[in-house]
Amino acid sequence: MDIYLPIADLPVNVFLVFAMGTAVGFISGMFGIGGGFLMTPLLIFIGVSPAVSVATVAAHITASSFSGALTYWRRRAIDLPLAFVLLIGGLTGTAIGVWLFGVLRALGQLDLFIALAYVVLLCSVGGLMVAESVRATLRAHRDRNKTVPARPPGGHTWVHGLPLKARFKQSRLYVSILPVLAIGGTMGFLGAVMGIGGGFILVPMLIYILHVPTNVVIGTSMVLTLVTMGGATIMHAATNHLVDALLALLLMVGGVIGAQFGAQAGQKMRSEWLRLLLGLLVLAVGLRFAVNLFVTPGEIFSFRVMEGGR
């Protein structure tokens, strides 16, 4: 059964879109990530324009991250001062990303930029995740009977020597706000331009760069994702008019259902295998984008109606 998407300006199969939402929700629940890095490419692959895909997935991530952020709020597992500083950088990065989005769209280079950004980001992150998970698996087999102490969250690196320090009591950190602003700005920019919540990047950055404790890192990252992606949705809707609410609704319904089953499946797998599967998935999507960029299409020429009837 097909349904017409008014903003995307094309008919799509309802069951296909629902299945996509369910599949991405399953993966999100299994790996504990937002899934925007996968949803945006899937929409592009079925014919939705990259611009509409990015803006609509931003709305989808906003809705899906709201319930998660609310849950962690009730558990008091959010460092609000840290989240506030992240949001200052995040909203700034989001505004810059939406501005660049509009500029590239006006120049006709937006599709190419999004594709290149996905190739670079996903291939890099996917390759690093696969390599790290393989090393962890081999190390686990080699040191099966040994106990390796975990690196304490209070350890110090060059980041902790930067000026303009602030104290974040719940995270037990005394660190410069400069890297916090930089991390927030980077994630806001990526969310606005690529339509990804960035949890699979943000959480490791908070843990390994700032040494935020794991008991507050997920809830704090969800607050950043919620506000930045919500801001990106509003900005895209107001300036670019690209948010397809009907498409976002179909994806949300499927995503909520799939996430429940994914969470149950993820609890039954070892963490090393989960990271390996996620890395392979991220790498596969990046390679698919690379193939689309460099392989000559079957139809070299195409016709497209320009905005304003020109």
GIQUIPE-V240982 format. One record per residue. N is the residue number from 1. RES is the residue in one letter. SS is DSSP state (~ for helix, > for strand, _ for the rest). Layout:
# GIQUIPE-V240982
n: {N;N}
res: {RES;RES}
ss: {SS;SS}
This chain:
# GIQUIPE-V240982
n: {1;2;3;4;5;6;7;8;9;10;11;12;13;14;15;16;17;18;19;20;21;22;23;24;25;26;27;28;29;30;31;32;33;34;35;36;37;38;39;40;41;42;43;44;45;46;47;48;49;50;51;52;53;54;55;56;57;58;59;60;61;62;63;64;65;66;67;68;69;70;71;72;73;74;75;76;77;78;79;80;81;82;83;84;85;86;87;88;89;90;91;92;93;94;95;96;97;98;99;100;101;102;103;104;105;106;107;108;109;110;111;112;113;114;115;116;117;118;119;120;121;122;123;124;125;126;127;128;129;130;131;132;133;134;135;136;137;138;139;140;141;142;143;144;145;146;147;148;149;150;151;152;153;154;155;156;157;158;159;160;161;162;163;164;165;166;167;168;169;170;171;172;173;174;175;176;177;178;179;180;181;182;183;184;185;186;187;188;189;190;191;192;193;194;195;196;197;198;199;200;201;202;203;204;205;206;207;208;209;210;211;212;213;214;215;216;217;218;219;220;221;222;223;224;225;226;227;228;229;230;231;232;233;234;235;236;237;238;239;240;241;242;243;244;245;246;247;248;249;250;251;252;253;254;255;256;257;258;259;260;261;262;263;264;265;266;267;268;269;270;271;272;273;274;275;276;277;278;279;280;281;282;283;284;285;286;287;288;289;290;291;292;293;294;295;296;297;298;299;300;301;302;303;304;305;306;307;308;309;310}
res: {M;D;I;Y;L;P;I;A;D;L;P;V;N;V;F;L;V;F;A;M;G;T;A;V;G;F;I;S;G;M;F;G;I;G;G;G;F;L;M;T;P;L;L;I;F;I;G;V;S;P;A;V;S;V;A;T;V;A;A;H;I;T;A;S;S;F;S;G;A;L;T;Y;W;R;R;R;A;I;D;L;P;L;A;F;V;L;L;I;G;G;L;T;G;T;A;I;G;V;W;L;F;G;V;L;R;A;L;G;Q;L;D;L;F;I;A;L;A;Y;V;V;L;L;C;S;V;G;G;L;M;V;A;E;S;V;R;A;T;L;R;A;H;R;D;R;N;K;T;V;P;A;R;P;P;G;G;H;T;W;V;H;G;L;P;L;K;A;R;F;K;Q;S;R;L;Y;V;S;I;L;P;V;L;A;I;G;G;T;M;G;F;L;G;A;V;M;G;I;G;G;G;F;I;L;V;P;M;L;I;Y;I;L;H;V;P;T;N;V;V;I;G;T;S;M;V;L;T;L;V;T;M;G;G;A;T;I;M;H;A;A;T;N;H;L;V;D;A;L;L;A;L;L;L;M;V;G;G;V;I;G;A;Q;F;G;A;Q;A;G;Q;K;M;R;S;E;W;L;R;L;L;L;G;L;L;V;L;A;V;G;L;R;F;A;V;N;L;F;V;T;P;G;E;I;F;S;F;R;V;M;E;G;G;R}
ss: {_;>;>;>;>;_;_;_;_;>;>;>;>;~;~;~;~;~;~;~;~;~;~;~;~;~;~;~;~;~;~;_;_;_;_;~;~;~;~;~;~;~;~;~;~;_;_;_;_;~;~;~;~;~;~;~;~;~;~;~;~;~;~;~;~;~;~;~;~;~;~;~;~;~;_;_;_;_;_;~;~;~;~;~;~;~;~;~;~;~;~;~;~;~;~;~;~;~;~;~;~;~;~;~;~;~;~;_;_;~;~;~;~;~;~;~;~;~;~;~;~;~;~;~;~;~;~;~;~;~;~;~;~;~;~;~;~;~;~;~;~;~;_;_;_;_;_;_;_;_;_;_;_;_;_;_;_;~;~;~;~;_;_;_;>;>;>;>;_;_;_;_;>;>;>;>;~;~;~;~;~;~;~;~;~;~;~;~;~;~;~;~;~;~;_;_;_;_;~;~;~;~;~;~;~;~;~;~;_;_;_;_;_;~;~;~;~;~;~;~;~;~;~;~;~;~;~;~;~;~;~;~;~;~;~;~;~;~;~;~;_;_;_;_;~;~;~;~;~;~;~;~;~;~;~;~;~;~;~;~;~;~;~;~;~;~;_;_;_;_;~;~;~;~;~;~;~;~;~;~;~;~;~;~;~;~;~;~;~;~;~;~;~;~;_;_;_;_;_;_;_;_;_;_;_;_;~;~;~;_}
